[in-house]
Amino acid sequence: MTEITFRPATAADAAAIAALRVDSWRATYRGVMPDAYLDGMRAEESATMWSQVLLANVPTISIFVAEAGDEIVGFAAGMLLMPEKFELNAELTAIYLKPIAQRGGVGRRLLALVAGVLQQQGASGLLVWVIADNQAARQFYEQLGAELLIEQPFTWDGLDLMEAGYGWRDLTALQQACTE
């Protein structure tokens, strides 16, 4: 794979971010969520939402992309939380990688970038939610020192699922773990 570069996302990245998210859900949650739901996901609908978020340029939202050449191979997003949840004042709202970018440090770097910007904005802790059956994501967070805070049922688009909430209470330690 070519060299990976990292940068803040722009509105021009919305379609690529949306396509990556949809492709990741289809690959990760096949067998966990109904095929009809996954097959019905449309990147175009997600692109509209990402475009609005990126155009709004809200300072408390941080979104980074990883590129290999001119192809986006990963992205991560986070935001400050008001009010806090579990005494954590920021949330990692998304992190997705193409298979070619997995297990090579790209996810760690994206997470560190988002955590760093949120910390500069006053965040001291970071929350992330994951569908409980996503063992790869859970392992990723646990290896980086995340604490399991809760497992609970939740409803997503009419689907009854289980989610796990993880948190980091020290963003400096998280960023350090991401570089090890």
C-alpha positions in Angstrom: 0.0 0.0 0.0 1.2 3.5 -0.7 2.0 6.0 2.1 -0.9 7.0 4.3 -1.4 10.7 5.0 -3.8 12.2 7.5 -5.7 15.4 7.3 -8.9 17.1 8.6 -11.9 16.1 6.5 -13.6 18.6 4.2 -17.1 18.7 2.6 -15.5 17.3 -0.6 -14.9 14.1 1.4 -18.5 13.5 2.3 -19.3 10.9 -0.5 -16.1 8.9 0.2 -16.8 8.9 4.0 -20.4 7.8 3.5 -19.4 5.0 1.1 -16.7 3.8 3.5 -19.2 3.8 6.4 -21.8 1.8 4.4 -19.2 -0.7 3.1 -17.9 -1.2 6.6 -21.3 -1.8 8.1 -22.1 -4.3 5.4 -18.8 -6.2 6.0 -18.8 -6.0 9.8 -22.5 -6.6 10.7 -23.4 -9.2 8.1 -25.0 -12.0 10.3 -25.5 -9.5 13.2 -28.1 -7.3 11.5 -30.6 -8.4 8.9 -29.3 -8.6 5.4 -32.2 -6.6 4.1 -31.2 -3.7 6.4 -27.6 -3.8 5.3 -28.4 -4.2 1.7 -30.8 -1.2 1.9 -28.2 1.2 3.3 -27.5 3.9 0.7 -24.3 5.9 0.7 -26.1 8.8 -1.0 -28.3 9.3 2.1 -25.3 9.2 4.4 -23.3 11.5 2.1 -25.9 14.2 2.6 -25.6 14.0 6.4 -21.8 14.1 6.2 -21.8 17.0 3.8 -24.0 19.0 6.2 -21.8 18.2 9.2 -18.6 19.1 7.3 -20.1 22.3 5.8 -21.3 23.4 9.2 -17.7 23.5 10.4 -18.7 23.2 14.1 -15.6 23.7 16.2 -16.6 21.0 18.8 -16.7 18.3 16.0 -13.4 16.8 14.8 -13.2 14.6 11.7 -10.1 13.3 10.1 -9.4 11.1 7.0 -6.6 8.8 6.1 -5.6 8.8 2.5 -3.5 6.4 0.4 -2.8 8.4 -2.7 -6.1 10.0 -3.6 -8.2 7.3 -2.0 -9.8 7.7 1.5 -9.0 4.5 3.3 -10.2 5.5 6.8 -11.9 8.2 8.8 -12.7 9.0 12.4 -15.0 11.6 14.0 -15.6 12.9 17.5 -17.3 15.7 19.4 -17.5 17.3 22.7 -20.5 16.1 24.8 -22.9 18.3 26.6 -24.0 17.0 29.0 -21.4 14.5 30.0 -22.1 10.8 30.0 -20.4 8.5 32.5 -18.4 11.6 33.6 -16.8 11.7 30.1 -17.1 15.0 28.1 -16.3 13.8 24.5 -17.4 11.0 22.2 -15.7 9.1 19.4 -18.7 9.0 17.1 -17.2 7.1 14.2 -14.1 5.2 13.1 -14.0 3.1 10.0 -11.2 1.7 7.8 -11.1 -0.1 4.6 -9.7 -3.7 5.0 -6.4 -2.7 3.3 -5.8 -0.1 6.1 -6.6 -2.3 9.0 -4.1 -3.6 11.5 -1.4 -1.2 10.4 -1.8 1.7 12.8 -4.1 3.8 10.7 -7.0 3.5 13.2 -4.7 4.3 16.1 -3.4 7.4 14.3 -7.0 8.6 13.5 -8.1 8.0 17.1 -5.1 9.9 18.4 -5.8 12.9 16.1 -9.4 13.1 17.1 -8.6 12.7 20.8 -5.9 15.4 20.5 -8.1 18.0 19.0 -10.9 17.3 21.5 -8.4 17.5 24.3 -7.3 20.9 23.0 -11.0 22.0 23.2 -11.2 21.0 26.8 -12.1 17.3 26.7 -10.7 15.1 29.5 -12.3 11.8 28.7 -13.7 10.0 25.6 -16.7 7.7 25.3 -17.3 5.3 22.4 -20.3 3.1 21.6 -20.0 -0.2 19.7 -22.5 -2.9 18.8 -21.7 -5.6 21.3 -21.2 -8.3 18.7 -18.4 -6.3 17.1 -15.5 -8.2 18.7 -12.8 -6.7 16.5 -13.8 -3.1 17.6 -14.1 -4.1 21.2 -10.6 -5.7 21.1 -9.2 -2.5 19.5 -10.6 -0.3 22.2 -9.6 -2.6 25.0 -6.0 -2.9 23.7 -5.8 0.9 23.9 -6.9 0.9 27.5 -10.6 1.6 27.2 -12.7 0.7 30.2 -16.0 -1.2 29.6 -18.6 1.1 31.2 -21.9 -0.6 30.3 -23.6 -3.1 28.0 -27.3 -2.3 27.3 -30.0 -2.9 24.8 -30.8 -0.1 22.3 -32.8 0.4 19.2 -31.3 1.5 15.9 -33.6 2.2 12.9 -36.1 -0.2 14.4 -33.6 -3.0 15.1 -33.2 -4.2 18.7 -29.5 -4.6 19.4 -27.0 -4.6 22.3 -24.4 -2.0 22.6 -21.3 -1.7 24.7 -20.0 1.7 26.0 -16.3 2.1 26.5 -14.4 5.1 27.9 -11.0 6.6 28.4 -10.6 8.9 31.4 -7.1 10.2 30.4 -6.8 11.4 26.8 -3.0 11.9 27.2 -2.6 8.2 28.1 -4.9 7.3 25.2 -2.8 9.3 22.7 0.3 7.6 24.1 -1.2 4.1 23.8 -2.0 5.0 20.1 1.6 5.6 19.4 3.0 2.4 21.0 
